[in-house]
Amino acid sequence: KADKVSIYNQNVQAKHLLNGLKLENTTGLHLMQGPITVFDDGAYAGDAQIQDLQPGTTRLISYALDLDTEVSPEGGPQTNTLQTAKIVKGTLHTVRKLERSRKFIVKNSGRRTKQVLIEVPFDASWNLVAPKEPAEKTRDLYRFAVQAEPGKPVELVVKEERQLSESVALSNLSNDQIVVYLRTSTGAVSQELKDALQEVIRRRQEISEVAAQRQRLEQQIGVISAEQDRIRRNMQQLDRNTDLYNRYVKKFGDQEDQVESLRKQIETLQQKEQELRRALDKYLIELNV
C-alpha cells in the first residue's frame, strides 16, 4: 500500500518539496532492502531506496524533486524570560523560559492539492507548544501535515519552549549583572530580593571606595619615592657643608615622616577593607530570600 505525499526538509532541500510515498508493507512477508522504481499514472516518476520493511510497518520515501511547489522557511524570534529567582546561602537560583519559533510558507503552483509533510528537527530538551501534536514523530524528527491548495499559500508556525535552571554565586556576579535583576519589571524578582541585591551593591561600593583611598595613598608614596631618588642623586654631587645639601636632608626627613604617616593610613584602610569583605561574605552566606 502506498499513499502519495510531499515531503519538505530544509536540511535536504531548502526551497522545494520532494515527491514521496508512505509505504506500508501489507504483504505479510518481509520485504528486503533495495531499490524501488516509482510509476505515476503509468509513467516513470523516479527511483528510491528503502531499508528492510517488516510486515505491517511503514516507511516514508522520496523519489523526485517537486518543482511546482516552493517553501519559504523563516526563523522566528527567540525569547528568554525570567520566571523565578531566589537566593539561598548566597547563591542566586533562577528559572528561565526560552521560546523559539519557526515559520514555513508553502506555495503550490501546481494543479492539485498536495498533502505536505514538513520535517522539523526534534530536540528532547525543548517542548512542543504549537501545533500541539505533530502528525508523526521519529527519533530525531517532527513531521507536521498541511494541505497546500493550488494558488493558496499555507503557513505553518512551529513553536517550542524549554525551562532553563541556573545557579550562580552572587560573589561571581558583577554589579552590572546584578543591575539587570534590579531592573526586572516582572513579578519574577521580589522586592525583598531586589533590596538584598541593592545591599550587595552598596557593600561592594563601600569596599571599592576604601580600596580607591588606599590606592591613592599608595600612589602618593610612589611619587615621594621617585622624588627621594632624585634627591639622592643630587646629594651625591653636593658638598655636605652646603645649604642646599642641608635643605635636601631636611626635605628628605620630612618626606620620610610623610611616608610613615601614609603607610599607617594605608594599614588602617587595609584592615577596614578586610573587615568589609568579611562582613560581605558573611552577609552573602546568610542571605536567603
C-alpha positions in Angstrom: 0.0 0.0 0.0 1.3 3.5 -0.9 -0.1 7.0 -0.2 1.3 9.9 -2.1 2.7 12.7 -0.1 5.1 15.7 -0.5 8.0 16.0 1.9 9.9 19.1 3.0 13.1 19.1 4.9 15.1 22.3 5.0 18.4 20.4 5.5 17.8 18.2 2.5 16.3 20.7 0.0 15.9 24.3 1.2 13.5 25.6 -1.4 11.4 22.7 -3.0 9.4 19.8 -1.8 10.2 16.2 -2.6 7.7 13.9 -4.1 7.2 11.0 -1.7 5.3 7.9 -0.8 4.2 6.5 2.5 4.7 2.8 2.0 3.1 0.1 4.2 4.1 -3.5 3.9 0.7 -5.2 3.7 2.0 -8.4 2.2 2.5 -10.3 5.5 6.1 -11.0 4.3 9.5 -9.5 5.0 10.4 -7.0 2.3 14.2 -6.8 1.9 16.0 -3.5 1.4 16.8 -2.4 -2.1 15.9 0.0 -4.9 12.3 0.9 -5.9 11.2 2.4 -9.2 8.1 4.6 -8.9 5.5 4.9 -11.7 2.8 7.6 -11.5 -0.2 7.1 -13.8 1.8 4.6 -15.8 4.7 7.0 -16.3 8.1 6.7 -14.8 8.3 9.1 -11.8 11.6 8.4 -10.1 13.7 6.0 -8.1 14.1 5.4 -4.4 15.9 3.2 -1.9 14.3 1.5 1.1 15.6 -0.3 4.1 14.2 -3.6 5.3 10.4 -3.4 5.7 8.8 -5.8 8.2 5.2 -6.9 7.8 2.8 -4.2 8.9 5.4 -1.4 9.2 5.5 1.9 7.3 8.4 3.8 5.6 8.5 7.2 4.1 10.5 7.5 0.9 11.2 10.4 -1.5 11.8 9.8 -5.2 11.8 13.1 -7.1 12.0 16.9 -6.8 8.7 18.8 -6.9 9.5 21.9 -8.9 5.8 23.1 -8.7 5.9 23.8 -5.0 8.2 26.2 -3.1 8.7 26.5 0.7 10.0 29.7 2.3 11.4 28.9 5.8 11.8 31.8 8.3 13.4 31.8 11.7 11.1 33.4 14.2 12.0 35.4 17.3 13.7 33.8 20.3 12.8 35.0 23.8 14.4 34.5 27.2 12.0 35.3 30.1 12.9 35.1 33.8 10.3 33.0 35.6 11.6 32.8 39.2 14.6 34.0 41.2 15.7 33.3 44.7 18.8 33.5 46.8 19.8 30.6 49.0 23.0 30.9 51.1 24.5 33.5 48.8 23.7 31.6 45.6 21.2 33.0 43.1 18.9 30.3 41.6 16.9 31.3 38.5 14.5 29.6 36.2 14.1 31.0 32.7 11.7 30.1 30.0 13.2 30.0 26.5 10.9 30.2 23.5 11.7 29.8 19.8 9.6 29.6 16.7 10.0 28.7 13.0 7.6 29.6 10.2 7.2 27.7 6.8 5.2 29.2 4.0 4.2 26.7 1.3 3.3 28.0 -2.2 1.7 25.4 -4.5 1.8 26.5 -8.2 0.6 23.1 -9.4 -2.9 21.9 -10.4 -3.8 19.7 -7.5 -3.9 19.9 -3.7 -0.9 18.3 -2.0 -0.6 16.6 1.3 2.7 18.1 2.6 4.8 16.7 5.5 7.1 19.3 6.9 10.0 17.8 8.8 11.5 19.7 11.7 14.4 18.5 13.9 13.4 17.1 17.3 15.3 18.1 20.4 14.2 16.4 23.6 15.3 19.4 25.7 12.5 21.5 24.0 8.8 21.1 24.4 6.4 21.5 21.5 3.9 24.2 22.1 2.3 24.7 18.7 1.0 22.8 16.9 0.0 20.7 20.0 0.9 17.4 18.3 2.8 16.5 15.2 1.3 14.3 12.5 4.3 11.9 13.1 7.3 11.8 15.3 10.5 9.8 14.7 13.6 9.5 16.9 15.0 12.9 15.6 12.2 14.5 13.6 8.8 16.0 13.9 6.5 15.7 10.9 3.7 18.3 10.5 1.0 17.9 7.9 -0.5 20.7 5.9 -2.8 20.9 2.9 -1.3 23.0 0.1 -4.1 24.1 -2.3 -3.1 25.5 -5.7 -2.5 29.2 -5.6 -3.2 29.5 -1.9 -0.1 29.9 0.3 -0.4 27.9 3.5 1.6 28.8 6.6 2.9 26.5 9.4 4.3 28.0 12.6 6.2 25.7 15.0 6.7 27.0 18.5 8.8 25.4 21.2 9.8 26.2 24.7 12.1 24.9 27.5 12.8 25.6 31.1 16.4 26.5 32.0 17.6 26.4 35.6 20.8 28.2 36.6 22.6 28.7 39.8 25.5 31.1 40.3 27.2 32.5 43.4 26.4 36.2 44.0 30.1 36.8 44.6 30.7 35.8 40.9 28.2 38.3 39.6 29.3 41.8 38.6 27.4 44.8 39.7 26.2 45.3 36.1 24.8 41.8 36.0 23.0 42.4 39.4 21.5 45.6 38.0 19.8 43.5 35.3 17.8 41.7 38.0 17.1 45.0 39.8 15.5 46.4 36.6 13.3 43.4 36.0 9.7 44.6 36.0 8.1 41.2 36.1 7.0 39.5 39.3 9.8 37.0 39.0 12.1 39.1 41.2 10.5 40.0 44.6 11.1 43.4 46.2 12.8 41.6 49.1 15.3 40.0 46.7 15.8 43.4 45.0 16.5 45.0 48.3 19.1 42.3 49.1 20.8 42.8 45.7 20.9 46.5 46.3 22.5 45.9 49.7 25.2 43.7 48.0 25.9 46.6 45.5 26.1 49.1 48.4 28.5 47.0 50.3 30.7 46.4 47.2 30.7 50.1 46.5 31.9 50.8 50.1 34.7 48.3 49.7 35.6 49.9 46.3 35.8 53.4 47.9 38.1 52.2 50.7 40.3 50.4 48.1 40.4 53.5 46.0 41.5 55.6 49.0 44.2 53.0 49.7 45.4 53.1 46.1 45.6 56.9 46.1 47.8 56.8 49.2 50.0 54.1 47.6 50.4 56.4 44.6 51.4 59.3 46.8 54.1 57.1 48.3 55.3 56.2 44.8 55.5 59.9 43.9 57.5 60.6 47.1 59.8 57.6 46.4 60.6 58.9 42.9 61.3 62.4 44.4 63.6 60.9 47.0 65.5 59.0 44.3 66.1 62.4 42.6 67.2 64.0 45.8 69.7 61.2 46.5 71.3 61.6 43.1 71.6 65.4 43.6 73.0 65.0 47.1 75.8 62.7 45.7 77.0 65.7 43.7 77.0 68.2 46.5 79.3 69.1 49.4 77.8 68.2 52.7 78.5 71.6 54.1 76.4 73.5 51.6 73.0 75.0 52.4 71.4 73.1 49.5 72.7 69.8 50.9 71.2 70.6 54.3 67.9 71.6 52.7 67.8 68.3 50.9 68.5 66.5 54.2 65.6 68.3 55.9 63.3 67.7 52.9 64.2 64.0 52.9 63.4 63.7 56.6 60.1 65.5 56.1 59.2 63.1 53.3 60.1 60.1 55.4 57.7 61.3 58.1 55.1 61.8 55.4 55.7 58.3 54.0 55.4 56.8 57.5 52.1 58.6 58.1 50.8 57.4 54.7 51.7 53.8 55.5 49.9 53.9 58.7 46.8 55.2 56.9 47.2 52.5 54.3 47.4 49.9 57.0 44.2 51.2 58.6 42.4 51.2 55.2 43.6 47.6 54.5 42.2 46.5 57.8 38.9 48.2 57.1 38.8 46.7 53.6 39.4 43.2 55.0 36.7 43.8 57.6 34.2 45.0 55.0 35.0 42.0 52.8 34.5 39.6 55.7 31.2 41.3 56.5 30.1 41.0 52.9 31.0 37.3 52.8 29.0 36.7 56.0 26.1 38.6 54.6 26.1 36.6 51.4 26.4 33.2 53.2 23.5 34.0 55.5 21.3 35.5 52.7 18.1 33.6 52.0 15.3 35.4 50.1 
